[in-house]
Amino acid sequence: HDRINVIVQDPNSSKDNPSFLILKQTKYALSSEVSLAVVGGIVEPGEEPPDAAKREVYEELHVTCNSWTPLGRYRTDVNRGMGWIHPFLARDCKYGVFDDGSGEPSSNADVGAHDMEKQNVQSMTLSEVKDSVMNEKFIEVQWSNTVALA
């Protein structure tokens, strides 16, 4: 399956001095280890990567963004053809209601309820985020790649 990863500007930060919303979480395969992460998820059948990115950002953070920069497309396992990662940088963001194109506002009150993993959201400057990559705080390589490209 194709996947997306997004580094999201904190809606409470300024354009001149932006910070980014970073997840601090556990994952099934990390045992008790905690990792920093960017927003990520699966591109659903029939869905385009930019639409999946917007959906995932809203599902995980309750944030919508007006400026989206694609950061490329990368194969995740070249020996097995395991799909593509589509990283994005999302800016000019705000907390609010997601428009799924149906004409009806989507108010997903159970955001994250299906995820069993624990996660906390923190705001970090881009410099802090990149330092965290260099200090191996982003354990998943896909997340590190997205940060490095931002």
C-alpha positions in Angstrom: 0.0 0.0 0.0 1.0 3.6 -0.6 1.4 5.8 2.5 1.7 9.4 3.3 3.7 11.3 5.9 3.1 15.0 6.8 5.0 17.5 8.8 2.4 20.0 10.0 2.9 23.6 11.0 1.5 24.4 14.4 -1.6 26.6 13.9 -0.5 28.6 17.0 2.9 29.4 15.5 3.8 32.5 13.5 4.7 32.5 9.8 8.0 34.1 10.6 8.9 31.6 13.4 7.0 28.4 12.6 6.9 25.4 14.8 5.5 22.0 13.9 3.2 19.5 15.5 5.1 16.3 16.3 3.7 13.2 17.8 5.4 11.4 20.7 4.2 7.9 20.6 4.6 4.2 21.1 4.1 1.7 18.3 3.3 -2.0 18.3 6.8 -2.9 16.9 8.7 -0.7 19.3 7.9 -2.6 22.5 8.1 0.0 25.3 10.2 2.4 23.3 8.9 5.9 22.5 9.5 7.6 19.2 8.8 11.0 17.7 6.7 10.9 14.6 5.0 13.0 11.9 1.4 12.4 10.8 1.2 9.3 8.7 -1.2 6.8 7.2 -2.4 4.6 4.3 -3.7 5.9 1.0 -7.1 4.3 0.7 -8.1 2.5 -2.6 -9.3 5.2 -5.0 -7.8 8.0 -2.9 -5.0 10.3 -4.2 -2.0 11.0 -1.9 -2.8 14.7 -1.3 -6.3 13.8 -0.2 -5.0 11.1 2.1 -2.6 13.5 3.6 -5.4 16.1 4.3 -7.6 13.4 5.8 -4.9 11.9 8.0 -3.9 15.4 9.3 -7.4 16.1 10.3 -8.0 12.6 11.8 -4.8 12.8 13.9 -4.7 16.5 14.8 -8.1 18.1 14.1 -6.2 20.5 11.8 -6.8 21.7 8.3 -4.1 23.4 6.2 -4.2 25.7 3.2 -0.7 25.3 1.9 0.6 21.8 0.9 4.1 21.1 -0.5 4.7 17.6 -1.9 8.2 16.5 -0.9 8.6 13.7 -3.5 7.7 10.1 -3.8 9.9 7.3 -2.5 9.8 3.5 -2.7 9.7 1.9 0.8 11.3 -1.4 -0.1 12.9 -1.6 -3.6 13.5 -5.4 -3.3 9.8 -6.2 -2.6 8.0 -3.3 -4.3 6.1 -2.5 -1.0 4.5 0.7 -2.2 5.4 4.4 -2.2 5.7 7.0 0.6 4.4 10.4 -0.3 5.8 13.0 2.2 4.2 16.5 2.5 4.9 19.8 4.3 1.6 21.4 5.5 1.5 25.1 6.3 -1.0 27.8 7.0 -3.0 25.5 9.3 -5.9 26.0 11.7 -7.9 23.9 14.1 -11.3 23.3 12.8 -13.8 21.2 10.8 -12.7 19.1 7.9 -14.4 19.4 4.6 -14.5 16.0 3.0 -16.1 17.3 -0.2 -19.5 15.9 0.6 -20.9 19.4 1.4 -21.4 18.3 5.0 -18.9 19.1 7.7 -17.2 16.1 9.2 -16.8 16.2 12.9 -14.9 13.1 13.7 -15.4 13.0 17.5 -13.7 9.7 17.8 -10.5 10.7 16.1 -7.7 8.3 17.0 -10.2 6.0 18.9 -9.3 3.1 16.5 -5.6 3.5 17.3 -4.4 1.5 20.3 -1.1 3.3 20.4 -0.5 6.1 22.9 0.5 9.4 21.5 1.0 13.0 22.6 1.3 16.1 20.4 4.0 18.6 21.0 5.1 21.7 19.2 8.7 22.0 18.1 10.7 24.4 15.9 12.1 22.9 12.7 15.6 23.1 14.1 14.4 21.1 17.2 12.8 18.6 14.9 15.8 18.2 12.7 18.1 17.9 15.8 15.8 15.1 17.1 16.2 13.3 13.8 20.0 13.5 14.2 19.7 12.2 17.8 17.7 9.2 16.6 14.4 10.3 18.3 12.5 9.5 15.1 12.9 5.7 15.0 11.0 5.1 11.8 13.1 6.0 8.7 10.0 7.3 6.8 9.4 9.9 9.5 13.1 10.9 9.5 13.0 11.2 5.7 10.0 13.5 5.8 11.6 15.8 8.4 14.9 15.9 6.4 13.0 17.0 3.3 11.1 19.8 5.0 
